[in-house]
Amino acid sequence: MRIAKVSAIVTALVISTSSAHAMGSGDKFQDAQTGLSYIVYKPSDTAGLKLTSVKLIDCGMGREQWVAVKYGSGKKFLEIFQNMSGKPCSDPGLSKKLANVKVNSATSQVHVYCDPSKPEVYRKCTSSDIAKVGGYLMFTATNKLNMKATQIQVQGVGGITYQQLLKVAKSLKPMITQIGISSSGGTSQALPPVMIDPATTSEVSVRITSTIVLTVADPGNWTTIIADSKIAKFVAGGDQGSYTTNPGITPLAVGQTNATITSPNGQKFTLVVTVTP
């Protein structure tokens, strides 16, 4: 399979699917982290390319969504795919596996998209050919937190070199560095949230370091009034440009309050929210 075909398949998946569980925080990586039980990683080195999109895509088979990030556009671009450790949610396509390499503390596979139907070229293919035909690194990032390991694929196409892929992979930093604290030092919304359907749930208890996400259709047209704004606040959902967020409730202080949730057709639901330490 040629790299052009592989890229087209992956791109089609990314364009056709949007997030179902994210809440808007202003940081697309932090939004992607919300609702996932594995850690999302963000690169500080992007090979000089600008962020194009951050998508959450259904993995199927009851598995958690995977994160697809793209930098650059046209023929030259960089992609970072992340999913709960195990079988990848996307198909990298046919490639030649090279010798493993260390990415920080992880052992990474190195693949180059050389065409196996051309045996002579395929046999001579090395990491230097990644700049010509594309390739990727695949590794699992583990953590000491109570969160699942993350399988990461860093892929470059259209002139991204092996050395650039390695720098990008080594620059990946977790959105969570300790439970309840984000990598920037503020209170994190990255703990797995409480997912509820307001039509079937009337009471919910949530830790102050977590969030409540409303699993609803037409997420941009739901509203909520919080009785005690010191206890919690409503975060509207909707189209964020490159992805869609669900509405939710963010705890602010320990205590209890009522939330009146209104659907797009005007139906109202009362939710008793208890925030615990």
LUMVO-703066 format. One line per 3 residues: number of its first residue (from 0); their letters; for each residue x, y, z of N, C-alpha, C. Coordinates in steps of 0.02 Angstrom, whole numbers, plus 50000, padded with zeros to 5 digits. Atoms other than C-alpha are relative to their C-alpha. Layout:
<sites>
NUM) A) X/Y/Z/X/Y/Z/X/Y/Z ~ ...
</sites>
This chain:
<sites>
0) MRI) 50042/49940/50000/50000/50000/50000/50044/50062/50000 ~ 49960/49939/50003/50072/50168/49953/49979/50048/50055 ~ 50012/49954/49945/50085/50305/50081/49942/50047/49985
3) AKV) 50055/49955/50018/49962/50416/49985/49933/49969/50018 ~ 50063/50035/49985/49827/50285/50008/49990/49996/50075 ~ 50004/50004/49928/49867/50261/50192/49977/50067/50029
6) SAI) 50016/49933/49975/49859/50449/50224/49927/50017/49985 ~ 50068/49984/50020/49695/50463/50130/49950/49966/50046 ~ 50045/50037/49957/49615/50328/50237/49997/50032/50069
9) VTA) 49997/49970/49934/49673/50406/50400/49966/50067/50001 ~ 50030/49934/50004/49623/50581/50345/49925/49997/49996 ~ 50072/50008/50006/49450/50521/50297/49968/49984/50067
12) LVI) 50026/50017/49934/49426/50446/50469/49998/50061/50044 ~ 49996/49941/49957/49481/50607/50554/49947/50051/49982 ~ 50049/49950/50022/49368/50718/50450/49929/49979/50016
15) STS) 50069/50023/49995/49214/50609/50468/49975/49993/50071 ~ 50021/50014/49933/49211/50593/50658/50020/50056/50047 ~ 49983/49948/49953/49204/50719/50800/49992/49974/50071
18) SAH) 50001/50020/49930/49218/50714/50990/49930/49995/50027 ~ 50065/50005/49966/49073/50655/51096/50005/50014/50074 ~ 49994/49996/49928/49145/50676/51270/50043/50058/50025
21) AMG) 49955/49946/49977/49252/50835/51276/49961/50060/50025 ~ 50028/49937/49977/49217/50996/51369/50048/50056/49980 ~ 49958/49945/50023/49281/51166/51310/50040/50034/50055
24) SGD) 49958/49967/49950/49430/51232/51411/50046/50052/49969 ~ 49954/49954/50034/49525/51331/51279/50063/49965/49976 ~ 49943/50040/50022/49661/51199/51261/49973/49935/49971
27) KFQ) 50029/50058/50034/49616/51066/51133/50026/49934/50027 ~ 49973/50062/49972/49732/50937/51211/49968/49986/50068 ~ 50033/50009/49935/49657/50966/51384/49927/49978/49989
30) DAQ) 50069/50021/50016/49482/50951/51307/49999/49927/49980 ~ 49997/50070/50022/49533/50787/51226/50012/49954/50060 ~ 49985/50041/49941/49599/50723/51393/49937/49986/50041
33) TGL) 50060/50008/49959/49431/50750/51479/49957/49942/49974 ~ 50041/50057/50019/49334/50588/51476/50039/49938/49984 ~ 49959/50057/50016/49481/50473/51442/50036/49975/50062
36) SYI) 49966/50028/49941/49560/50354/51568/50074/49988/49987 ~ 49928/50002/50014/49730/50357/51480/50023/50072/49990 ~ 49974/49932/50003/49844/50508/51476/50012/50022/49928
39) VYK) 49988/49970/50065/49848/50622/51323/50066/50040/50004 ~ 49935/49967/50002/50019/50691/51272/50000/50055/49947 ~ 49997/49942/50044/50057/50859/51192/50074/50015/49983
42) PSD) 49930/49988/50018/50218/50896/51093/50020/50073/50008 ~ 49973/49931/49999/50327/51049/51122/50039/50014/49936 ~ 49966/49994/50064/50422/51015/50960/49954/49972/49946
45) TAG) 50046/50022/50053/50313/51005/50803/50031/50004/49931 ~ 49964/49997/50064/50446/51008/50667/49985/50063/49961 ~ 50013/49936/50032/50402/51189/50632/49932/50006/49968
48) LKL) 50066/50000/50031/50224/51147/50581/49947/50024/50049 ~ 50054/49973/49958/50066/51232/50646/49945/49948/50010 ~ 50054/50046/49984/49925/51137/50730/49942/50010/49951
51) TSV) 50056/49999/50047/49788/51094/50605/49935/49976/50034 ~ 50061/50026/49968/49667/50989/50708/50017/49953/50057 ~ 49999/50050/49947/49638/50888/50865/49931/49967/50000
54) KLI) 50064/50035/50005/49503/50755/50848/49997/49941/50048 ~ 50015/50062/49964/49426/50622/50958/49958/49956/49955 ~ 50032/50044/50048/49373/50471/50856/49979/49935/50034
57) DCG) 50023/50062/49971/49268/50320/50905/50044/49942/49978 ~ 49958/50057/50014/49373/50163/50918/49960/49937/49986 ~ 50042/50058/50011/49229/50040/50918/50014/49945/50050
60) MGR) 49992/50059/49958/49211/49874/51009/50001/50019/50075 ~ 50004/49980/49931/49172/49966/51171/50062/50032/50028 ~ 49938/49970/49977/49345/50043/51180/49994/50076/50002
63) EQW) 50001/49928/49994/49382/50223/51226/50021/50033/49934 ~ 49983/49963/50060/49399/50354/51090/50076/50010/49994 ~ 49929/49985/50010/49569/50386/51013/50008/50072/49977
66) VAV) 49986/49930/50014/49651/50555/50987/50043/50004/49937 ~ 49963/49990/50062/49709/50609/50813/50017/50074/49993 ~ 49975/49932/50004/49816/50765/50801/50039/50009/49935
69) KYG) 49965/49987/50063/49880/50845/50641/50033/50068/50002 ~ 49964/49938/50009/50012/50978/50611/50019/50006/49926 ~ 49983/49989/50070/50040/51055/50440/49941/49983/49954
72) SGK) 50052/50013/50050/49939/51036/50280/50032/49986/49933 ~ 49973/50015/50066/49957/50990/50098/50039/49935/50001 ~ 49961/50062/50006/50091/50861/50058/50044/49986/50061
75) KFL) 49956/50009/49942/50196/50891/50214/49961/50010/50064 ~ 50036/49994/49937/50117/50854/50381/50024/49947/50050 ~ 49982/50042/49944/50143/50773/50549/49936/49979/50036
78) EIF) 50058/50024/49965/50014/50664/50637/50020/49962/50064 ~ 49988/50035/49938/50008/50601/50816/49934/49966/50020 ~ 50059/50039/49982/49884/50462/50857/50011/49969/50069
81) QNM) 49994/50027/49932/49851/50410/51037/49937/49961/50018 ~ 50057/50040/49978/49741/50273/51108/50020/49960/50062 ~ 49987/50042/49942/49723/50164/51262/50043/49942/49978
84) SGK) 49951/50051/50019/49867/50040/51259/49966/49934/49981 ~ 50030/50061/50027/49825/49885/51159/50002/50004/49924 ~ 50003/49997/50073/49776/49863/50977/49985/50070/49977
87) PCS) 50013/49931/50025/49787/50029/50881/49930/50006/49972 ~ 50067/49987/50027/49622/50108/50832/50002/50018/49926 ~ 49992/49984/50071/49692/50156/50661/50049/49950/49969
90) DPG) 49956/50047/50036/49781/50052/50529/50057/50038/49968 ~ 49944/49962/50029/49955/50120/50493/50015/49983/49927 ~ 49986/50020/50069/49965/50024/50329/50064/49960/49995
93) LSK) 49941/50042/50011/50104/49919/50253/50063/50041/50007 ~ 49937/49964/49989/50280/49967/50304/50055/49949/50014 ~ 49943/50041/49981/50453/49900/50340/50021/50019/50071
96) KLA) 49980/49987/49931/50498/49882/50524/50076/50000/50004 ~ 49928/49993/49991/50673/49942/50568/50017/49986/50073 ~ 49978/50012/49932/50774/49926/50727/49965/50048/50048
99) NVK) 50033/49958/49950/50692/49992/50885/50045/50057/50023 ~ 49963/49943/49975/50742/50158/50962/49970/50021/50067 ~ 50025/49976/49936/50726/50235/51136/49967/50068/49992
102) VNS) 50034/49936/49996/50598/50374/51158/49990/50014/50074 ~ 49999/49989/49928/50633/50439/51332/50008/49932/50034 ~ 49992/50065/49966/50601/50285/51441/49966/49943/49963
105) ATS) 50037/50051/50038/50498/50192/51310/50041/49972/49942 ~ 49969/50030/50060/50556/50072/51174/49951/50007/49943 ~ 50045/49985/50056/50485/50126/51007/50018/49959/49938
108) QVH) 49991/50030/50066/50460/50031/50846/50011/50057/49949 ~ 49989/49952/50054/50521/50121/50690/49977/49968/49935 ~ 50027/50026/50063/50427/50097/50526/50010/50051/49944
111) VYC) 49995/49957/50059/50459/50166/50352/49953/49972/49947 ~ 50051/50021/50049/50326/50162/50216/50031/49982/49932 ~ 49972/50024/50064/50429/50070/50085/49953/49947/49971
114) DPS) 50048/50043/50036/50331/49973/49955/50026/49928/49996 ~ 49976/50070/50001/50348/49783/49984/49993/49967/49932 ~ 50007/50029/50067/50295/49752/49803/50062/50013/49957
117) KPE) 49936/49988/50035/50467/49817/49752/50056/49974/50045 ~ 49954/50034/49953/50581/49692/49841/50070/50031/50004 ~ 49932/49974/49999/50747/49770/49791/50002/50067/50038
120) VYR) 50003/49935/49965/50698/49945/49850/49983/49989/50074 ~ 50022/50014/49932/50612/49874/50004/50059/49975/50043 ~ 49944/50029/49963/50768/49778/50056/50049/50054/50022
123) KCT) 49951/49948/49986/50877/49934/50050/49971/50058/50041 ~ 50034/49945/49966/50750/50045/50138/50026/50010/50071 ~ 49975/49985/49933/50817/50132/50295/49961/50060/50029
126) SSD) 50034/49943/49968/50764/50269/50415/50008/50065/49961 ~ 49990/49940/50040/50834/50399/50296/49946/50007/49946 ~ 50053/49999/50051/50695/50352/50174/49934/50027/50028
129) IAK) 50061/49973/49971/50563/50415/50296/49986/50070/49972 ~ 50009/49933/50029/50593/50590/50226/49971/49997/49929 ~ 50024/50007/50069/50550/50523/50052/49930/49970/49996
132) VGG) 50063/50037/50007/50406/50402/50078/49957/50002/50063 ~ 50038/49997/49938/50351/50435/50257/50014/49942/50046 ~ 49990/50053/49952/50357/50332/50414/49974/50021/50068
135) YLM) 50027/49984/49934/50314/50325/50597/50038/49964/50055 ~ 49976/50032/49939/50367/50284/50774/49938/49976/50038 ~ 50055/50027/49962/50254/50175/50883/50026/49976/50067
138) FTA) 49976/50019/49933/50277/50159/51072/49944/50008/50051 ~ 50048/49995/49946/50184/50144/51236/50029/50041/50057 ~ 49979/49957/49945/50199/50281/51367/49963/49979/50062
141) TNK) 50030/50020/49937/50169/50219/51543/50005/50057/50050 ~ 49998/49948/49949/50140/50322/51699/49992/49969/50069 ~ 50004/50024/49931/50145/50306/51888/49934/50020/50033
144) LNM) 50065/49979/49974/49970/50377/51907/49950/49943/49993 ~ 50052/50051/50005/49810/50279/51922/49962/50009/49934 ~ 50029/49992/50067/49781/50295/51734/50031/49950/49954
147) KAT) 49977/50051/50046/49800/50176/51589/50056/50025/49955 ~ 49944/49983/50044/49952/50172/51476/49973/50025/49933 ~ 50019/49970/50064/49946/50266/51310/50043/49973/49944
150) QIQ) 49962/50021/50060/49996/50193/51142/50001/50060/49953 ~ 49990/49939/50040/50067/50331/51033/50032/49983/49933 ~ 49970/50005/50067/50102/50339/50846/50016/50070/49976
153) VQG) 49979/49935/50027/50203/50487/50780/50019/49989/49928 ~ 49992/50014/50072/50193/50491/50590/50018/50063/49962 ~ 49981/49944/50043/50277/50604/50464/49994/49983/49927
156) VGG) 50011/50010/50072/50237/50625/50279/50023/50062/49962 ~ 49985/49944/50045/50303/50733/50138/50063/50039/50015 ~ 49937/49965/49987/50479/50775/50196/50020/50003/50073
159) ITY) 49982/50004/49929/50475/50746/50385/50054/49946/50008 ~ 49945/50048/49994/50640/50662/50428/49993/49957/50062 ~ 49999/50044/49941/50673/50521/50550/50022/50038/50062
162) QQL) 49975/49961/49944/50770/50641/50661/49946/50047/50027 ~ 50055/49956/49979/50621/50760/50665/49946/49961/50037 ~ 50049/50043/49966/50501/50619/50710/50023/49984/50071
165) LKV) 49973/50019/49934/50615/50569/50853/49997/50060/50048 ~ 50003/49941/49958/50625/50748/50919/49928/50014/50023 ~ 50070/49990/49983/50436/50766/50912/49978/49951/50054
168) AKS) 50019/50053/49953/50411/50600/51002/50029/50013/50070 ~ 49967/49988/49936/50536/50645/51139/49974/50063/50034 ~ 50026/49938/49970/50452/50815/51165/49930/49993/50028
171) LKP) 50068/50010/49977/50283/50740/51208/49997/50003/50077 ~ 50009/49992/49928/50226/50793/51382/49929/49983/50019 ~ 50067/50019/49979/50078/50723/51480/49959/50060/50021
174) MIT) 50045/49948/49978/49926/50833/51508/49988/49997/50075 ~ 50005/50008/49928/49925/50764/51685/50067/49978/50027 ~ 49937/50021/49969/50080/50755/51795/49988/49970/50069
177) QIG) 50021/50033/49939/49990/50707/51955/49924/50005/50004 ~ 50072/50002/49997/49811/50665/51999/49972/50066/50027 ~ 50032/49938/49979/49706/50823/52007/50038/50062/49981
180) ISS) 49960/49942/50018/49846/50935/51941/50020/49994/49927 ~ 49982/50000/50070/49874/50983/51760/50074/50013/49992 ~ 49929/49989/50012/50047/50995/51681/50019/50073/50005
183) SGG) 49986/49928/49995/50031/51185/51687/49997/50023/50072 ~ 50000/49983/49929/50009/51180/51876/49932/50018/50028 ~ 50066/49981/49976/49824/51225/51887/49958/49938/50014
186) TSQ) 50045/50056/49987/49676/51120/51938/49981/49967/49934 ~ 50011/50037/50062/49651/50985/51806/49928/49975/49994 ~ 50063/50032/50015/49490/50927/51723/50012/49933/49968
189) ALP) 49980/50058/50038/49583/50775/51662/49983/49933/50031 ~ 50022/50063/49971/49521/50644/51785/49939/49975/49961 ~ 50060/50026/50034/49393/50528/51706/49938/50031/50030
192) PVM) 50058/49965/49973/49231/50627/51724/49941/49954/50014 ~ 50063/50036/49989/49059/50572/51780/49956/50014/49939 ~ 50040/49993/50060/48961/50541/51620/49927/49986/50017
195) IDP) 50071/50012/49983/48772/50562/51640/49954/50020/49942 ~ 50055/49981/50044/48614/50569/51537/49950/50037/50044 ~ 50045/49961/49956/48509/50709/51616/49928/49975/49998
198) ATT) 50069/50025/50004/48350/50622/51558/49989/49941/50046 ~ 50007/50060/49959/48385/50470/51668/50035/50006/50068 ~ 49962/49991/49938/48494/50540/51810/49975/50062/50036
201) SEV) 50025/49943/49961/48426/50652/51949/50048/50021/50055 ~ 49951/49985/49948/48571/50644/52074/50068/49976/49977 ~ 49933/50020/50019/48758/50640/52048/50049/50026/50052
204) SVR) 49947/49981/49955/48911/50645/52160/50065/50002/49961 ~ 49939/49992/50039/49076/50708/52090/50056/50029/50044 ~ 49944/49971/49964/49249/50744/52160/50016/50068/49971
207) ITS) 49986/49931/50022/49306/50924/52152/50053/50002/49946 ~ 49948/50002/50052/49452/50872/52040/49976/49967/49936 ~ 50027/50032/50060/49336/50789/51913/49950/50048/49968
210) TIV) 50051/49961/50034/49194/50851/51802/49938/49957/49987 ~ 50061/50035/50023/49018/50805/51748/49991/50017/49927 ~ 50012/49989/50072/48989/50782/51562/49931/49974/49983
213) LTV) 50067/50019/50021/48813/50777/51490/50003/49966/49932 ~ 49998/50039/50062/48801/50641/51358/49934/50010/49963 ~ 50062/49980/50033/48671/50722/51246/50011/50011/49925
216) ADP) 49998/49983/50070/48629/50747/51064/49992/50076/49993 ~ 50004/49928/50012/48638/50922/50989/50030/50039/50059 ~ 49970/49973/49938/48762/50974/51126/50005/50076/50005
219) GNW) 49993/49928/49998/48773/51157/51076/49937/50037/50022 ~ 50064/49967/49985/48590/51191/51118/49970/49980/50067 ~ 50022/50014/49932/48580/51133/51298/50023/50056/50046
222) TTI) 49982/49949/49952/48579/51259/51441/49990/49973/50071 ~ 50006/50021/49930/48596/51241/51630/50005/50060/50046 ~ 49997/49949/49948/48561/51355/51777/50020/49966/50066
225) IAD) 49976/50027/49937/48660/51316/51935/49973/50043/50057 ~ 50030/49962/49945/48569/51366/52096/50052/50036/50042 ~ 49946/49969/49960/48730/51400/52192/50063/50002/49956
228) SKI) 49944/49992/50046/48863/51469/52075/50068/49994/50034 ~ 49937/50010/49965/48995/51450/52211/50019/49926/50003 ~ 49988/50073/49997/48977/51260/52208/50021/49972/49933
231) AKF) 49985/50027/50067/48983/51229/52020/49982/50051/49947 ~ 50017/49957/50057/48974/51311/51850/49985/49958/49939 ~ 50017/50034/50062/48900/51262/51683/50049/50018/49945
234) VAG) 49956/49989/50058/49014/51241/51531/49962/49979/49938 ~ 50040/50014/50060/48921/51254/51366/50038/49955/49951 ~ 49970/50041/50051/48953/51128/51228/49987/50029/49931
237) GDQ) 50012/49977/50068/48951/51144/51040/50061/49997/49956 ~ 49947/50001/50050/49059/51169/50887/50058/50045/50021 ~ 49940/49961/49982/49236/51224/50932/50045/50012/49940
240) GSY) 49960/49989/50060/49296/51236/50752/50024/49935/49970 ~ 49974/50063/50026/49394/51075/50729/49974/49939/50038 ~ 50030/50056/49963/49296/50971/50855/49938/50026/50036
243) TTN) 50062/49983/49965/49134/50968/50954/50005/49979/50073 ~ 49998/50017/49929/49118/50973/51144/49929/49989/50026 ~ 50063/50010/49966/48979/50910/51255/49994/50050/50056
246) PGI) 50008/49955/49943/48904/51024/51387/50018/49963/50064 ~ 49981/50032/49937/48957/50992/51567/49995/50047/50059 ~ 50001/49962/49938/48967/51051/51745/50068/49991/50035
249) TPL) 49935/50001/49967/49131/51096/51830/49992/50017/50074 ~ 50003/49985/49928/49141/51084/52021/50048/50057/50019 ~ 49959/49944/49977/49208/51240/52109/50016/49995/50075
252) AVG) 49990/50005/49928/49189/51200/52294/49960/49940/50027 ~ 50034/50056/49969/49136/51058/52409/49931/50024/50025 ~ 50067/49981/49979/48949/51061/52442/49948/49969/49954
255) QTN) 50055/50027/50040/48780/51027/52361/49959/50056/49971 ~ 50043/49951/50032/48674/51123/52238/49956/49966/49948 ~ 50044/50025/50053/48535/51098/52111/50019/50031/49933
258) ATI) 49989/49975/50068/48558/51114/51924/49937/49987/49959 ~ 50059/50007/50044/48411/51146/51807/50025/49998/49928 ~ 49972/50012/50067/48457/51075/51637/49943/50003/49950
261) TSP) 50053/49992/50051/48357/51125/51483/50024/49974/49933 ~ 49983/50031/50065/48357/51025/51321/49983/50049/49943 ~ 50016/49957/50057/48346/51102/51146/49926/50010/49987
264) NGQ) 50072/49993/50011/48158/51070/51142/49964/50029/50061 ~ 50030/49967/49943/48130/51156/51310/49985/49956/50059 ~ 50013/50045/49944/48114/51002/51420/50051/50013/50056
267) KFT) 49956/49985/49944/48186/51033/51595/50012/49939/50043 ~ 49981/50055/49956/48279/50911/51707/50035/50030/50061 ~ 49968/49977/49939/48330/50940/51888/50052/49949/50022
270) LVV) 49945/50043/49980/48498/50870/51942/50029/50026/50066 ~ 49969/49982/49936/48559/50870/52123/50074/49982/49995 ~ 49928/50009/50008/48748/50893/52116/50033/50004/50069
273) TVT) 49963/50000/49937/48853/50844/52267/50074/49998/49983 ~ 49929/49996/50013/49036/50895/52260/50037/49978/50063 ~ 49962/50027/49943/49155/50797/52372/50074/50018/49992
276) P) 49928/49983/50004/49341/50829/52415/50037/49954/49951
</sites>
